[in-house]
Amino acid sequence: MIIRMNYSKSVIENVKKIVSEQSDNPRWGEVFSNCFDNTLETTVKSTAEDTFVITGDIPAMWLRDSSAQIKPYLIVANEDETIKKMIRGLVDRQVKCILIDPYANAFNEKDNGNCYHEDITQMNGWIWERKYEVDSLCYPIELAYLLWKKTGETKHFTNDFKKAAEMIIHVFKTEQRHENSPYRFERIGERPEDTLSNNGFGEAFGYTGMTWSGFRPSDDSCTYNYLIPANMFAVVILGYLEEILNEFYFDTLQAEKACELKLEIDHGIKKWGIIDHFGQKVYAYEVDGLGNYLLMDDANVPSLLAAPYLGYCSIDDPVYQNTRKLVLSDKNPYYYEGSKLKGIGSEHTPKEYVWPIALCIQGLTTNDRFEKAELLNNLVQTDAGTNHMHEGINVHDPNLFTREWFSWANMMFCELLLDYLKISK
């Protein structure tokens, strides 16, 4: 049975009031107020057991999106026990999903057999979609870790959480050598980006020490299956797991496995993922371990632009700064510039559509307050009068956009404004 959340309106209203009073532009506070309310009011279903969070206009829960949608509410979790319980409930539900199938990216609320497409892979009634994406296993661990660090909450560190942690380590380890993997995925009759080649096995690859990913966080298939941003995120969360396993579970063996795997993946990134580009070291987006690589970036997170946001490196890191310049230029095939907007888009949406999520990440990975303010102004000026964020926006006409209801983008705007105002989560 669905139970309506009785969270403290006063706590939420206080945050909105603080944001409005401190904002340099009244529209910032207005859009923040709408976005901060919208996720709780339209996407969160709390039950006596856990929390289910739909992505917006799709009735399924993505492990990635749900984490990003809820993360900004950590700012009020210590003041409102119901919000804290909601976040803890989401971690509990994510753990349940991972234990059902660590290779799936999106899940149904119930074991009802609903799915996006009849794919050739090992489906069951809980799974909405079974595209294996490394980041799907990273986001829940990040949320669980931040909940612990920001609030001191530990009730989500259950026996099932430990089983899920061990499963994540096992899957990442298995996918270092994808030839030994049980995972296959084919989708017939759809976009080429929605399936894997070679009877669902994927393209050729060599060993790098990194972990293989079938799909990007856009849910589009990788061109080369060592996705560097996802491996960066894996390095970060394996560090989190090492700490959790040591400090909470006192399991030094599993903690050592997490540490060893973290070091192997990081070594692989540094050896294979850093490319010499016209005399400058930059991160590639994808590599195959056979000498092939892609120089690009995508709007979805994890991205190369998001590396400091993920906790992989500092904003001032020279290789990151070189990469940032490249991906925020026309050298990135998904960077678009028009009369109204400029920024990073995605293969997942039409050409010349920039993603608010990418604009928010751009702001969250700079120390320049002027750049942050400029991005916030661009975001509220291109919302087509909706007071909400969208998936993608046409760079020449903001009235042309994809997905009117996209909770992840809404909450990324909130996160950027909170960061600009130095209101700590």
N, C-alpha and C positions, 0 to 999 in steps of 0.2 A: 504494500500500500504506500502511495506517495504521501509524504508528510510535508506540509508547507513550512518553509524555513521561517522561524520567528527570530530573525536576527535583529539586532538593535538598530532601529532607524536613526536614533540620535548619533550613534557612532559614525554611520555612513554620512549623515547630514553634516556632521562636524568636519569630516575630511573634505567634503565638497565645499563647505564654507571657507575652510582654510585655503583650499586651492583657488577659489574664486577671488578671495581677498588679496592673495599674493600674485595672481597672474598679471602679466603686463598687458594682456589683451582680453577684454571681456568675453570674446568668443571662445578663448581657451577654456575658461571655467564652464561655459555653457555646454560645450561639446563634452568636456570631461564628465560633467554631471549626468548627461544622457548615457554616455558609454559606461560609466561606473555602475549605474543602476541596471543597465540593460542586460548584462551577463547574468546577474543574480535573478532578475525577474523573468528571463526568457529561456535560459539554457540549463539551469541547475535544478536537478531533481534529487532531493534528499529523502532517504528512507531511514528506517530504524537501523539498518545494517550498514549502509554506505551512501555514496554520492555518485550520481550519473550525470555527466555534462555533455550535452549535444553541442556540435560545432556551430550551430545556427540553423541554416536552412536545410540541413540534412539530419535525419532522425537517428544518427549514430554517434558514438563517442570515439574520437581519435585520441590515442595516448598522448600524442604531441600537442594537439590543439587544446585539449582539456587542461593540461598542465599550464600552458601559456595563458589560457583564459583566467585561471584562478590565481596565478602567482601574485598579481598586484594586491590581492586581498590580504596578503601577509601583513600589510601595513596596519590592519585593524585586528588581526587575530588575537593579540594579547589583550585587547579591550573588549572583545566580544567572543564569549565561549562558543556561541553557535557558529560563528564564522570559522573558528578554529576546528570545531567538530566537522564542519562541512569540508574543509581542506583535508583533514585526516580521513574523512570518509571517501574522498576522491582517491587518495593514495591506496586505501583498502580495496576500492573497486579496480584500480589499475593493477594492483598485485594479483587480484583474482583473474583479470584478463591475461596477464603475462603467463600465469600458471595454466590457463586454458590453452594458449598457443603463443609462444614468444615470437613467432614469425608473422603474426597478424598486426595490422596497423590500426584497424577500426573495428568496433564491437557493438553488438546490439544490447539494448537494455535487458532483454530476456532471451532465453533460448528459443527463439521464434523462427529461425531459418531465413529471416530477411537478409538480403545481400544486394550489393550494387550490381553484380553481374555473375553469371554462371561460369566461373573460371575453372581452368584445369589446374587444380591444386588440392591440398587436403583441407577441405572446408568442414565446418560443423555449424550447428544452429546458432551459436553465439557470435559468429564472425560475420561482420558486414563486408570486410575486404581483407585480403591476405597478401598485401604487398609488403615484403620484408624491407624495412628501413631501419638502419642502425639507430637513428635518433628516437624512434619509437620506444626503445629500451632505455634511452638516456633521460628523457624528460621526467618520467616518474621518479627516478632516483634523485634528480636535482630537486624536485618539489619536496620529496620526503626529507632530504638533507636540509633544505632551507627551512622547512617547518620546524625541524629539531633545533637548528641554530638560532632562528629568529624568536622562537617561543619557548624552547625547552621541552616541547611535547615529544614524548617517546612511545605513546600507546600504539602508534602505527608500526613500531618495530616488533612485529609478531613473528611467530614461527613461519607463517606463510611468506612474510616479507623476506626472511632469510632464504627460504626455498627459491623465491623469485630472484633474489640477488645471485644465488648460486647458478640458477638457470641462465641468467644474463651472462655471467662469466663463461659458462659452458658454451653458449651460442657464439659469443664473440671469439672464443678460442677455436671452436669448430670452423667458423667462417674465415679464420686466417688461412685455411686451406679449403676453399669452397668445393674442391673436387670430392671431399669427404662429406659434404652436406646432404641432408635429406630434402632440402628445400628446392622446389621447382614451381614455376608459375607461368601460365599462359592464358591470355585473353584473346579470344577469336572475334574478329569482326569489328574491332574498335580501333582507336588511334594506335599507331605503331609504338608510341611512348607508353602505352598501357600494358605492354607485354614484355616478356624476356625472350631473347632469341635462343636458338639451339635447343628446341624442345623444352623451353622453360629454364634452361641451365644458365643462360647468359653468355656474354662474350668471353673470348680467350683472355687469360690473365697469367701473371707469374707471381711467385711468392714475394711479399714485401714486408711481412710482419704486421701489416695493417689488417683490419677486419673488413670483409666483403659486404657490400650492400647492394641489394637488387634495385632499389628505387631511391630517389631523392626525397627530401621532405615535401616537395611539390606533388608527390605520388606519381611522378613521371620516371620512367626507367633511366638508369644510369647509362651513359655512353661507355665509360670505363668504370669498373665497379669498385675501385678503391676511392670512395668519396671523401676527400680531404676534410671538409668541415665536419662531417659526421664523425670521422675518426678523431678530430680534435675534441669534440664533445665527449666521445668515449673515453679519451684520456682523462678528462676532468672528472667524469662520474665514477670511473674506476678508482680515482683518488678518494672520492667521497665514500665509495663502498669499502675501501681499505680502512678508512677511519671508523665507519659504522661497525664493521665486522670486528675490529679490534676493541673499540671502546664500549660497544653495547653488547655484542654477542661473545666477546672474548675468544673468537675463533681465529687464532693466528695463522692456521693453515690456509683457510679461505682468504684471509687478508693478504697473505703472501702471494697467493694466486692472482688476486686483483692487482697487486703491485707489480708483479712480473709481467702481466699482460699489459698494464699501463705503459711500462717502459718499452716493451716490444713494439707496441703501436706507435708510441711517440718517436722511437728510433726510425720506424718506417716512414713516418711523416717527414722527418728531417732528411732522410736519405732519398726518398722517392718523390716527395710532395713539394720540394723547393726547387724551382726552375730558374735558370739563368736567362733573363729576358732583357736583351739589349744592355747587358752589363750590370743589371740589377737583379738581386734575388727576390723572387716573388713566389707565393704559394699557387700551385695549380689547383683547379677545382676538382678534377678527377684524374686518376692515372690508372694504368693497367699492369704495371710491373714488367712490361715488355718494351718500354721506351716511349709509349704513346701517352699524351696528356691533353687536357683541355684547359685553356686560359679563358676563364669566364667567371661569372658569379650569378646566382639565382636569388630572387627576392625572398624565398622561403628560408626559414631558420631551422637548423644551422646553415650558415653561409660563411664565406670567407670574410665578408665585412663584419660578421658578428663574432669573430674569434675572441676579442677582448670581453665582449658581453657574456660569452659562454664561460669565461674564466681561463681560457687556454693561454693567453699571452697578454702583455700590457699594451695599452694604446700606443705607447711610444716605441714599441718593438720595431726595429728597422725593416725587417722583412714584411711585417704587417703593414707598415706605412707605405712601402713600395706597392704592396698588393692593393691597398685601399685606393691609391692613385689610379691604378690600372682598372679596377672594377668600377670606379666612378668616372669612367671616360668611355669614349666610343670604341676603345679596344675591347671592351666587354660587349659581346653581341646582344646582351639583354639590358644595356643601358640606353635609355631614351631621353631625348631632350626636345621639348616643344614650347609653344608660346605661353603655356600655363603651368607647366610642371616639368621637372627633370629628376631622374633617378633610375633605380633598377626595377626591371619587370621580370617576366618569367616565360619560359616556353609553354607554361600551363595556361597562359592567357594570351589574347591577341597582341600583335606587335604594337608598339607605341602606347602600351598601358603600363604605368608605373604603379607599384604596390605601396600603399601606406605602411605596411609592415617594414619594408626595406627602408623607407624614409625615417621611420622611428628608430630602426637599428643604426642608421647613419648618425642620428642624433645621440644615441646612447653610447656611441663609440668615438666620441670626440670630446675634448676638454674645452672646446671653443663655445662659449655661451651664445655668442652671436649666431653661430651656425645652428645651434639648438633652437634658438628663437625663430630664426628664418624658416626652419623646417616646420615648427609648430604653426607658424603663420600660413605656410603653404598648405598644410594639412586642413586647417579650418576653412581656408578659402576655396578648397577644391572638393568639398563634401557634398556638392550638388544640393545644398540647402537642407540636408537630412539630419544634421547634427550627429551623424554617425560615420564611421569609417567603412570603406569598401575593400574588396579584394584587389581590384585593379582599376586605375583611372586613366582615361585617355589624356595624353599630354597636351592636347590642343583644346579639348572640350570636356570639362569636369562632369558635365551632364551625361556623358557616356561612361558607364562603369560596369563592373561585374560584381555580382553578389551584394545586394542591398543590405543583407543581414549576415555579418561575418564577425562573430564575437572575438576571435583572436585579434583582428585588426583593431577593434574597439579598445581592447585592453592594452595593446601595445602603445596606443596613443596615451592612455592613462599613465602607463609606465614612463613614457618619455617626459610628460609634464611633471610627474612626481620627481623625476630625476632633475629636471631643470630647476625646480623649486627647492631642491635639496631636502625633500621630505623622504626620510629613509624608510625602507620597508623593514 
